Amino acid sequence: MDAPKPLPRHQMAFLRDGQIWQLFWEDGDEALLIDTMAALVADEACPLDRHDQTLVEQQLSPSSHQKS
C-alpha cells in the first residue's frame, strides 16, 4: 500500500519590527490563511498590517500562481 502523497507546502515571510513572521500553508488551506491574516492585522499588538494582508492575498490569487 502506497503512502498518501503529501500536499504541496507553500511559505511566505515578512520582516516586521525586527521579527521574522513565517507563514506556511498547504493547498486547500488558503481560506484559513486569509482568516488568520485578518485576525493578526486586527490585533493592535501585531506588527503585521493591511499591506501585508494584501500581499498574502495577492500571492494566493490564481493569476499569481505559475504552473510548472
C-alpha positions, 0 to 999 in steps of 0.5 A, a space after each residue: 500500500 502506497 503512502 498518501 502523497 503529501 500536499 504541496 507546502 507553500 511559505 511566505 515571510 515578512 520582516 516586521 519590527 525586527 521579527 521574522 513572521 513565517 507563514 506556511 500553508 498547504 493547498 486547500 488551506 488558503 481560506 484559513 490563511 486569509 482568516 488568520 491574516 485578518 485576525 493578526 492585522 486586527 490585533 493592535 499588538 501585531 506588527 503585521 498590517 493591511 499591506 501585508 494582508 494584501 500581499 498574502 492575498 495577492 500571492 494566493 490569487 490564481 493569476 499569481 500562481 505559475 504552473 510548472 
